[in-house]
Amino acid sequence: MTTRATARVSTRAGSSRTAPRTTPRTTSRTAAPLTAAPRSAPRTGARTAPRPELRLVPGVTATRARRRPSSLLRHRRAPFVLLVVALLVGTTLGLLVLNTAIAVDSLKATQLRTANADRAEELQRLEQQVVSGSTPAEVARAAAAAGMVPVDVPAHLVIAPDGSAVLRGTPEPAPAAPAAPAAASAPAASAAPGGN
């Protein structure tokens, strides 16, 4: 970085700027040492002008040099910023897809729970039909509807472990089934109008 040095001369007691030094200044690199008069008396006339104040002023090249690193940093940061933005967008889209999938699964689970509750109610209804249909009164009514007659004294066959069977009880033939009341009343109803 380069800077320019400028000199400002302070004015004391209304004096104006002094002229620049006209005597050449030599350094150890350029010339041989100067021969000077011995310092017996203080120099009063050589330095009557005030010493200028020096300060650093940034030059044009310094401004360019400062701008270049900031633009380089900006270019170096660009891939990182793009990476962070891409990660944020990817994460947001991933969460959106995940949330949608969870919502669809939740809807399916609700539908399956409803269907399961309907099946449980149907199972309870069928079990109630089985329980109410297996009572002795229901079995007797179903047997009478099928044309079966009740037996007063039943006989049983008991099978022994060796395979032989023993009859217990006395088998008797079942009484004849009584005529159905609807079938008996139908011929009587048809005979009654014809007899008049």
C-alpha positions in Angstrom: 0.0 0.0 0.0 1.4 3.4 -0.9 0.7 6.7 0.7 1.7 10.2 -0.1 3.2 12.4 2.5 2.1 16.1 2.4 3.6 18.9 4.4 1.7 21.5 6.1 3.5 24.5 7.4 2.1 26.1 10.5 2.1 29.8 10.5 3.4 31.7 13.4 2.8 35.4 13.9 1.4 36.0 10.5 4.3 34.5 8.5 3.5 32.9 5.2 4.7 29.7 3.8 8.4 29.4 3.4 10.1 28.4 0.2 11.3 24.8 0.0 14.8 24.0 0.8 17.1 24.5 -2.2 20.3 22.9 -0.9 20.6 19.3 -1.9 20.5 16.8 0.7 22.9 13.9 0.5 22.7 10.6 2.1 25.4 8.0 2.8 24.4 6.1 -0.3 24.9 8.9 -2.8 27.9 11.0 -1.9 30.8 11.3 0.5 30.2 12.9 3.8 29.9 16.7 3.8 32.6 18.7 5.4 31.0 21.1 7.8 32.4 23.9 9.8 33.0 23.2 13.4 30.0 24.1 15.6 31.3 26.7 17.9 28.4 29.0 17.7 24.8 28.2 17.5 23.2 28.5 14.1 20.6 31.2 14.3 20.0 32.1 10.7 19.8 28.7 9.1 16.6 27.5 10.7 14.4 30.5 11.1 11.5 29.0 9.3 9.1 26.8 11.2 9.2 23.1 10.7 6.3 21.8 8.7 3.8 19.3 10.1 3.7 16.0 8.2 0.6 13.8 8.0 -0.3 10.8 5.8 -2.9 11.3 3.1 -4.2 8.2 1.4 -3.4 8.4 -2.3 -5.3 7.1 -5.3 -3.4 3.9 -5.5 -4.1 3.2 -1.8 -7.9 3.5 -2.5 -7.6 1.1 -5.4 -5.6 -1.3 -3.3 -8.3 -1.2 -0.6 -11.1 -1.9 -3.0 -9.4 -4.8 -4.6 -9.3 -7.0 -1.5 -12.9 -6.3 -0.6 -13.9 -7.4 -4.1 -11.7 -10.4 -3.8 -13.3 -11.2 -0.4 -16.7 -10.7 -2.0 -15.8 -13.2 -4.8 -14.4 -15.6 -2.2 -17.6 -15.4 -0.1 -19.9 -15.9 -3.1 -19.5 -19.8 -3.2 -20.0 -20.0 0.5 -23.1 -17.8 0.4 -24.5 -19.8 -2.5 -23.8 -23.0 -0.6 -25.6 -21.8 2.5 -28.6 -20.6 0.5 -28.7 -23.9 -1.4 -28.6 -25.8 1.9 -31.5 -23.6 3.3 -33.6 -24.1 0.2 -32.9 -27.8 0.2 -33.7 -28.2 3.8 -37.0 -26.2 3.4 -38.0 -28.3 0.4 -37.1 -31.5 2.3 -39.2 -30.5 5.3 -42.1 -29.6 3.0 -42.0 -33.1 1.3 -41.6 -34.8 4.7 -44.6 -32.8 6.1 -46.7 -33.7 3.1 -45.9 -37.4 3.4 -46.7 -37.3 7.1 -50.1 -35.6 6.4 -51.0 -38.3 3.8 -50.0 -41.1 6.1 -52.1 -39.5 8.9 -55.1 -39.3 6.6 -54.7 -43.0 5.7 -54.3 -43.9 9.3 -57.6 -42.1 10.2 -59.4 -43.9 7.4 -58.1 -47.2 8.5 -59.1 -46.5 12.1 -62.7 -45.6 11.0 -62.9 -48.8 8.9 -61.5 -50.8 11.9 -64.2 -49.4 14.2 -66.9 -50.3 11.6 -65.7 -53.9 11.4 -65.5 -54.1 15.2 -69.2 -53.0 15.4 -70.2 -55.6 12.8 -68.3 -58.3 14.7 -70.1 -57.4 17.9 -73.5 -57.5 16.1 -72.7 -61.0 14.6 -71.5 -62.2 18.0 -74.8 -61.0 19.6 -76.7 -62.9 16.9 -74.7 -66.1 17.7 -75.3 -65.7 21.4 -79.0 -65.0 21.0 -79.4 -67.8 18.4 -77.8 -70.4 20.6 -80.3 -70.2 23.5 -82.5 -73.3 24.0 -85.7 -71.5 23.0 -84.1 -70.3 19.7 -82.7 -73.8 18.9 -86.1 -75.4 19.6 -87.9 -72.8 17.4 -85.4 -73.3 14.5 -85.7 -77.1 14.8 -89.5 -76.9 14.7 -89.3 -74.6 11.6 -87.1 -77.3 10.0 -89.7 -80.0 10.6 -87.9 -81.7 13.6 -89.9 -83.0 16.6 -88.7 -83.1 20.2 -87.9 -86.5 21.8 -89.2 -87.2 25.3 -86.7 -89.9 26.4 -83.5 -89.8 24.4 -81.1 -92.7 24.0 -77.3 -92.4 23.8 -74.5 -94.4 22.4 -71.4 -94.5 24.5 -68.2 -95.5 22.7 -65.6 -97.3 24.8 -61.8 -96.8 24.3 -61.5 -100.2 22.6 -64.1 -99.0 19.9 -67.1 -100.9 21.2 -70.4 -99.0 21.6 -72.9 -99.4 24.4 -76.5 -98.1 24.1 -77.8 -96.3 27.2 -81.5 -95.5 27.4 -84.4 -97.0 25.4 -84.9 -95.6 21.9 -88.5 -94.8 21.1 -89.9 -93.5 17.8 -90.6 -89.8 17.7 -94.3 -88.8 17.5 -95.6 -87.5 14.3 -95.2 -83.8 13.7 -98.4 -81.9 14.3 -99.9 -80.4 11.2 -98.9 -76.8 10.5 -101.7 -74.5 11.6 -101.5 -72.4 8.4 -101.7 -75.5 6.2 -104.7 -76.9 8.0 -106.6 -73.6 8.0 -106.1 -73.1 4.2 -108.2 -76.2 3.1 -110.8 -75.4 5.7 -111.1 -71.9 4.4 -111.4 -73.1 0.8 -114.1 -75.6 1.7 -116.2 -73.2 3.6 -117.0 -70.9 0.7 -117.7 -73.8 -1.7 -120.1 -75.5 0.8 -122.6 -72.6 0.8 
